[in-house]
Amino acid sequence: MAVLSQIEPQRVFHFFEEISAIPRGSRHTRAISDWLAAFAEKRNLRVIQDKTGNIIIFKKASTGYEQAAPVILQGHMDMVCDKVPSCTKDMEREGLDLVRDGDTIYAKGTTLGGDDGIAVAMGLALLDDDEIPHPPLEIVYTIDEEIGMVGAAALDVSPLKGRRMINLDSEDEGIFTVSCAGGVDLLCHFPVSREAYEGTPLLLDVKGLTGGHSGSEINKGRNNAHLLLGRILTGLRRVTDYRLVTLAGGSKDNAITPNASAGIVVKDAEAATAWVQSFEKLLKEECRVTDPQVEVTLEPASFEELPMDEKTTNHIRAFLTCVPQGVQVMSAEMPGLVQTSLNFGILKLEKDEMTGGLLVRSSVDSQKEMLVDRVETLVTALGGTMERSGDYPGWTYEPKSPLRDLLVEVYREQYGKGPVVEAIHAGVECGLLAHKLPGLDCVSLGPTLTGVHTPKEKMSIASVQRTWKLLLETLKRMK
């Protein structure tokens, strides 16, 4: 039974519910890409599906708008897949369980995918309705935005004639984004050597942190579980010797990691347990505002693998403790704007290698390179190697923007006040597309979403309704 069928605008929520039934996590977008292509074909709309799965759907202008310049509407089809520990859903094969609670929509036990499913749904509603006045439409849906804007980087923009673009990937109603930071992914590799070591096997868990988006929420002082793990391991060596055995942490470089664990073999289990319990009390007080649900536990465990040797243990502990994390430089030109940051989002351990994935962001290219150099210097000093990928440009603020002026005008009429026009410290596809489409006039906006990239993600129904009204009126005036 449809959960959202009676909510206005009905076609927007109808399509949001339809795509929510299709698994569409990053790297697993073929099903949703094929569905979008079929959607266009059923309506006799011109569609381009490239080899990566990106989709462009074209719709001719409505009556009276034939001479208007085309407008691009853009969003991404993939979503961050995450779930609470008790959730058994296979998000690669099963759709979401949507829930409506008053004015909010969420998914039971998982991320909602409002980022950026609501952009997909709005575009589909426009394509499906022949009564809405609009100029020629070029609807662009990209793949794998959440793992480095892979789709936007691969997109052939030559079929696009529009030089006005509304990106629907913002998460705060009333905020128009007009500039963003560039970024680069770093993958650090450390060799792992193992040998026998006598002691008590224990599992150290750091959990319950708030987490969040590593761009828009990096300035909120929230702890990263990987860094806390390093801090605890460094403190623990003061009371007992130990060796690392296992490590596990986040899998998304654009999410502040809420949980991480380390398997260890300790010489003095009693001293280790007492120290961890004491540290947890200190940490709860320290993090009472940013991470009120934080927990640190040390429990008996058993491991199949041999412990790491002393050298490997020391190198990995040093990396977890000393790698830069969070805000590095604030902008001197735009008060309150983060200029340069880093997030340690991915931690994986195989038998003979540990990898750490980091995302560097900066609106100043020289500072981005400075931070890359710092990380590489640390990694190589500890016997590891580093590779970079997914380099993407920032999006420069344009002083003159007719599209921005029009959106501000419509917003002011509908809301009785002006919107916030700002730059953000996060990568958005506008930067890549503006780089590929010289002269692109672009604004990013969207309805209010909270808890994005986490199972706490929620979307405001009323905010979707207002954003849809803003979009429709703006298109109406684009003659």
GUFIVEX-861980 format. One record per residue: x, y, z of N, C-alpha, C in turn; residue in one letter. Coordinates in steps of 0.2 Angstrom, whole numbers, plus 5000, padded with zeros to 4 digits. Layout:
N
XYZXYZXYZA;...
This chain:
479
500449945000500050005000500450065000M;500350114996500750174995500650215002A;501250245004501250275010501150355009V;501350375003501450445002500850474997L;500450424995499950444990499450504991S;499350524997498850574998499250644999Q;499850644999500250705000500350744994I;500150814994500250854989501050884989E;501350894983501050884977501150804975P;500550774973500450704973500950674968Q;501150704962501550674958502250674960R;502450724964503150724966503250664971V;502750664976502850614981502750544978F;502250534973502150474970502850444967H;503150484963503850464960504350454966F;504350494971504850484976504750414979F;504150394980503950324983504150274978E;504050284971504250234966504950224966E;505350274966506150264966506350244972I;506050254978506250224984506150144985S;505750124980505750044980506350014976A;506750054973507250034969507950044972I;508349994974508950004977509450044973P;509750094976510050144972510650174976R;510950134979511650154983512150164978G;512650204980513150224976513550154973S;513750154967514050094964513550044962R;512850054963512350014962511750044959H;511850084953511350134951511050104944T;511350044942511050024935510350014935R;510049994940509249974940508950044940A;509150094944508750154944508850194937I;509450184934509650224928509150194922S;509150124922508750094917507950114918D;507750114924507050134926506950204923W;507450254924507350324922507350324914L;507750284911507750284904507050254901A;506750204904506150174902505550224904A;505650264909505150314910505050364905F;505650384902505650434897505450404890A;505650344889505350304883504650294882E;504350284888503650274888503250334887K;503550394888503250454887503450494880R;503850454876504050474870504550534871N;504950544876505350594877506050574875L;506450614872507150604870507550594876R;507950534876508350514882509050494880V;509550514884510250494883510450454889I;510650394888510950354894511650334892Q;512150364895512850354893513050284896D;513650264895513850194897513950194904K;514050254908514150244915513450244919T;512950264915512250264918511950334919G;512350384917512050454918511450454913N;510950494915510350504911510250574909I;510050594903509850664901509150654898I;508650684900507950684897507750754895I;507550754889507350814886506550824885F;506350884886505650894885505550964882K;505150964877505051024873504651074877K;504751134875504451194879503651184878A;503351214883502651214883502451274879S;501751274877501551324872501651394875T;501951434871502051504873502851514875G;503151454876503851464878504351434873Y;504151424867504551394862505151434860E;505151504861505751544860506251554866Q;506051524871506351534878507051484877A;507551514881508151474881508051414886A;508351354884508251294888508551304895P;508251264900508451264907508651194909V;509251194912509451124915509151114922I;508851064924508751044931509150984932L;509550984938510050934939509950904946Q;510050834947510150804953510550734952G;510650704957510950634957510550584959H;510550524956510150464957510350424963M;511050424964511250374970511150404977D;511150364982511050384988511550354993M;511750384999512150345004511750295007V;511950235007511550175011511950165017C;511550175023511750165029511150145033D;511250105039510650075043510850065050K;510350065054510550055061510749985062V;511149965067511449895068510849845068P;510249855071509749805071509449795065S;509549835059509149825053509449775049C;509049725047509249675043509149685035T;508949735033508849755026509449745022K;509449715016509949715011509849775006D;510249825008510049885004510349884996M;510649834995510849824988510349784984E;509849754987509349714984508649734986R;508549774991507849784994507749864994E;507149884993506949954993506849975000G;506650035001506650075007505950065010L;505850065017505250065020505050135022D;504650165018504550235020504050245026L;504050295030503650305035503450385035V;502850395036502650465037502450485044R;502750535047502650555054502450625054D;501850645054501650715054501950745047G;502350795048502650835043503250805040D;503550745043504150725041504050655038T;504550635033504550575030505250545032I;505250485034505950445035505850375032Y;506450335033506450265031506550225037A;506250175038506250135044506950095044K;507350115049508050085050508550105045G;508450145040508950165035508950235033T;509450255029509450315026508850325022T;508550385021507950395017508150405009L;508750435008508850445001508550504998G;508250555003508050615001508550654997G;509150644999509750664996509950614991D;509850614985509550674981508850644978D;508550594981507950574978507350624976G;507350674981506850724980506950764973I;507650774971507750804965507550764959A;507650694959507450654954506650654954V;506350654959505550654959505250714957A;505550774958505350834956505450834948M;506050814946506150814938505650774935G;505450714938505050664935504350694935L;504150734940503450764940503350814935A;503950854933503950904928503850864921L;504250814920504250774914503550744913L;503150724918502550684917501950734916D;502050794918501450844918501450884912D;501050884907501050924901500650994902D;500451004909500051064910500451124913E;501051104915501551154919501851194914I;501851264914502151304909502951304911P;503351294905504051294906504451304900H;505051324900505451324894505651254892P;506051244887506351184885506751154891P;506651094893506951064899507451014897L;508051014901508550964900508650944907E;508350884909508450854915509050804916I;509550824920510150784920510150744927V;510150674927510250634933510950604932Y;511350614937512050584937512050524942T;512550484941512650424945513250444950I;513250414956513850404960514050474962D;513650524964513850584966514150574973E;513850534977514050524984514750494985E;515050474980515750444981516250474976I;516150544975516650584972516350614965G;515750614965515450644959515650614952M;515650544952515950504947515550524940V;514850524941514450534935514550604932G;514550654936514650724933515350724930A;515850694933516550694929516450664923A;516050604922516050574916515550594911A;515150644913514550664909514850704902L;514550684897514650714890514150774890D;514350834891513850894891513750914884V;514050894879513950924872513150924870S;512750874872512050884870511650934874P;511950964879511551014883511651084880L;511051114878511051184875510951234881K;510651214886510551264892511151294895G;511151354897511651384901511351414907R;510751394909510451414915510351344919R;510551334925510451274928510251284935M;509651244937509451234944509651174947I;510151164951510351104954509851094961N;509651034961509151024967509450974972L;510050994974510450954979510650984985D;510251044987510351074993509951044998S;510051055005509651025010509351075015E;509451135014509151185018508751235014D;508051235015507651275012507751345014E;507751395009507851465010508651485009G;509051435008509751445006509851424999I;510151474995510351474989511051464988F;511351404986512051394986512351424979T;512851464979513051494973513851484972V;514151444976514851434976515051374981S;515551334979515751274983516451264983C;516751224987517451204988517551144983A;518151144981518451084977518651034982G;518850974979519050924984519450864980G;519750824984520150764982520150714987V;520050644984520050584989520750564989D;520950544995521550514997521450445000L;521850394997521850325000522550305002L;522550295009523250285012523250205013C;523850175012523950105012524550095017H;524450055022524950035027525049955027F;525649935026525749855026525649835033P;525349775034525249745041525649675041V;526049675046526449615048526149585055S;526149525055525849485061526249435064R;526249425071526649375074526249355081E;526449305083526149285090526249325095A;525749335100525849385106525349355111Y;525649345117525249325123524949375126E;524249365128523849415131523149395131G;522749445133521949435133521649475127T;521249435123520949475118520349515120P;520349575118519749615119519549655113L;518849675113518649715108518449785110L;518849835108518749905109518249935104L;517649965107517149995103517050065105D;517050105099516850175100516250185096V;515650205099515050205096514550265098K;514050275095513550325097513650395095G;514250405091514350475090513850505085L;513750565084513250605080513350595073T;513950595071514150585064513850645060G;513750635053513450695049513850695043G;513750755039514050765032514750795034H;515250775030515850795031516050865028S;515550895024515650955022515251005026G;514551005025514151055028514151055036S;514350995039514350985046515050985049E;515550995045516250985048516351035053I;516051085053516251145058515851145064N;515451085065515051085071515351045077K;516051035077516451005082516250935084G;515950895079515750825081516350785080R;516450735085517050685085516950635079N;517550615077517650565072517850505076N;517550445075517650385079518350365077A;518650375071519250345070519850385074H;519750445074520150485078520150475086L;519550465088519450445095519750375096L;519750335092520050265092520750275093L;521050315089521750335090521950365097G;521550405099521650435105521650385111R;521150345111521050295116521650245116I;521850225110522450175109523050205112L;523150275110523750305113523750315121T;523150325123523150335131523250265134G;522950215131522950145134523650115134L;524150135130524850115131525150135137R;524850185140525150205147525050165152R;524550115152524350075157524549995156V;524649985149524749915148525049905141T;525449855139525649845133525149805129D;525049815122524549775119524749775111Y;524449735107524549735100523849735097R;523749775091523149775087523049705084L;522449695083522249635079521849645073V;521249685075520749705070520649775070T;520349805065520149875064519549875060L;519049915062518449925057518149995059A;517950025053517650095054517250115048G;517250175047516750205042516950175035G;516450185030516550165023516350215018S;516250275021516050335017516550395018K;516950425014517350475015517050545016D;516350545014516050605015515550605021N;515650555025515250555032515750555038A;515550595043515950595049515750535052I;516250495054516150425056515950415063T;515350385064515050385071515250325075P;515550265072515650205075516350175073N;516750155077517350115075517550065080A;517950015078518149965083518849945082S;519149915087519849885087519849825091A;520149775088520249715092520949715094G;521049705101521749705103521849645108I;522549635109522749585114523149625119V;522949625125523249665130523649615135V;524149645138524549615144524149615150K;523849665152523449675158522749695157D;522349655156521649665155521249705160A;521449695166521149735172521249805171E;521949815170522149885170521849925164A;521749885158521549915152520749925153A;520449885156519649895157519549955162T;519949965167519850015172520050085168A;520550085164520750145161520150165156W;519950115152519350135147518750155150V;518550125156517950155159518050225162Q;518650235164518850305167518750355161S;519050335155519050375149518350395147F;517950345147517250355144516950405148E;517050405155516650455159516950525157K;517550535156517850595154517650615147L;517550565143517350585136516650605136L;516150575140515450595140515350665142K;515750685147515750755149516050805144E;516550785141516850825135516450835129E;516050785128515650775122514850785123C;514750815129514050815131513550855126R;513850905122513450945118513550915111V;514150895108514150875101513950805100T;514150765105514050685104513750655111D;513150675113512950655119512750585120P;512750545115512650475115513250425115Q;513850465115514450425114514550365119V;514850315117514950255122515650225120E;516050205125516650175124516650105128V;516750055125516649985128517249945127T;517449905131518049855131517749785133L;517649745129517349675130517749615128E;517749565131518049505129517949485122P;518449455119518349435112518749375110A;518749355104519149305101519249315094S;519849305092520149325085520449265082F;520249255075520649205071521249225069E;521349295068522049315065522549325071E;523149315069523749335074523749415075L;523949435081524049505082524549535077P;524549595076525049635072525649635076M;526249645073526849655077526849725080D;527449735084527449795088527549855083E;527949845078528049905073527449925069K;527049875067526349895064525949925068T;525849895074525449925079525549995081T;526250015081526450085083526250125077N;526450105071526250145065525550165064H;525150115065524450125064524150165069I;524350155076524150195081524350275080R;524950285078525150345076524750385071A;524650345066524150375060523550395063F;523150345066522550365069522550425074L;523050435077523150485082523350555079T;523750555074524050615071523750635064C;523350595061523150615054522650685056V;522750735051522350795052521550775051P;521150805055520450795055520050855056Q;519550875052519050925053519350995050G;519051045053519251115050519951125051V;520251155045520951175046521051245045Q;520651275041520651355040519951375038V;519851435042519251465040519351525035M;518851545032518851595027518951665030S;519451705027519551775030519051815026A;518851795020518451845016517651835018E;517451775019516751755021516651735028M;516551775033516451755040516051695041P;516251645044515851585046515951525041G;516251545035516351495030517051455031L;516951385031517551345031517951345025V;518551355025518951365019519251295017Q;519551265022519951205021519851155026T;519651095024519551045029519750975027S;519750925031519950855029519450805034L;519250755031518850705035519150635033N;519250605039519550535039518850485039F;518650465033517950435033517950355032G;518550325030518550255028519150225032I;518950165035519450125038519350055037L;519850025034519749955032520349915034K;520249855036520849815037520749745034L;521249725030521349655028521849625031E;522049555029522549525033523249555033K;523449585027524049615026524149685024D;523549725025523549795023522949825027E;523149885029522549935032522549995027M;521950015025521850075021521450125025T;521650185024521250245026521050285021G;520350305020520150345015519950415018G;520250465015520150535017519850585012L;519450635013519250675009519450745011L;519850785006520150845007519650895004V;519450955007519051005003519351065004R;519351114999519551185000519351224994S;519151284996519051334990519651364988S;520251354991520851374989521351324987V;521451314980521851254978522551244981D;522851304983523551294986523451264993S;522951284996522851255003522651175002Q;522251164997522051094996522751054995K;523151074991523851044990524251044996E;524251095000524651095007524351035011M;523751025012523450975016523650905013L;523550895007523750835004524450815005V;524950865005525650855007525750835014D;525350865018525450845025525250775027R;524650755024524450685024524950635021V;525250655015525750605012526350605016E;526550665019527150665023527150615029T;526550615032526450575038526450505036L;526050485031525950415029526650385027V;527050425023527650395021528150385027T;528150435031528550425037528350365041A;527750345041527550285045527550225040L;527950225035528050165031527450145026G;526950195025526450185020526550215014G;525950215009525950245003525250285002T;525250324998524650364997524450374990M;523850374988523650384981523050434981E;522950474976522450524976522050514970R;521350534970520950514965520350564966S;519850564961519250604961519350684962G;519950704960520050784960519450814957D;519150864960518650904956518750974958Y;518551024953518651094954518051124959P;518251184962517751214965517251254960G;516851284963516351324959516351394961W;516651444957516751514958516151554958T;516051594963515551644964515551694958Y;514951694955514851744949514451804951E;514751864951514451924953513751944950P;513751924943513151934939512751874938K;512151864940511851804939511051814938S;510851824932510151834931509651774934P;509851714934509551664937509451674944L;510051684947509951704954509551754956R;509551814952509151864953508351844953D;508251804948507551784947507251744953L;507651694955507551654960507451694967L;507851744968507751784974507151824973V;506951854967506351884967505751844968E;505751784965505151744967505151714974V;505651704977505751684984505451744988Y;505651804987505451854991504651864991R;504451854985503651864984503351814988E;503551754988503251694991503351684998Q;503851705001504051695008504051765012Y;503951825008503951885012504651905015G;505151875012505851895015506351865009K;506951885010507451865005507751795007G;508051755003508351695005509151715007P;509451665010510151675011510551645005V;510951685002511351664997512051654999V;512351594998512951585002513451534998E;514051534999514551484997514551425002A;514651365000514751315005515351275005I;515551245011516151195011515951125010H;515751115004515551045002515551044994A;515750984991515750974984515050964981G;514851004976514250994973514450984965V;513950954962514050944955514151004951E;513851064953513851124950514551144948C;515051134952515751144951515951114945G;515851044944516151014938515751034932L;515051044933514651054927514851124924L;514951174929515151244927515751244924A;516251204926516851194923516851174915H;516351124914516251094908515851144903K;515351184906514951224902515051294904L;515551324900515751394901515151444901P;515151484905514551534905513951514909G;513951454912513351424915513151464921L;512551484921512251524927511851474931D;512051464937511851414941511751424948C;511151394951511051404958510851334961V;511051314967510851254970510351274975S;509751234976509251244981508951174982L;508551174987508151114989507751124995G;507351074997506951075003507351055009P;507151065015507451045021507550965022T;508150945023508250875025508750875031L;508650835036509050835041509350765042T;509850755046510150695047510450655040G;510550695035510750665029511350615030V;511450565026511950515026511950475032H;511450475036511350435042510650405042T;510550355046509850325047509350375050P;509550435053509150485056508850535050K;509050515044508850565039508050575038E;507850635038507150655038507050705033K;506450715030506250765025505650795027M;505650865026505050895028504550905022S;503950885023503450885018503250955016I;503150995021502951065020503551105016A;504151085018504651115014504751095007S;504551025005504551004999503951044995V;503451054998502851094995503051164993Q;503351194998503551264996504151264991R;504551224991505151224986504851204979T;504351164979504051144972503651204969W;503351244974502951304972503451354969K;504051364972504551404970504851384963L;504951324962505251294956504751314950L;504051294952503551304946503551374944L;503551424949503451494947504051524944E;504651494946505251514942505251494935T;505051434934505051404927504551444923L;503951464926503451504923503651564920K;504151594924504351664922505051664917R;505151604915505751594911505651604904M;505251644901505051654894505651694891K;
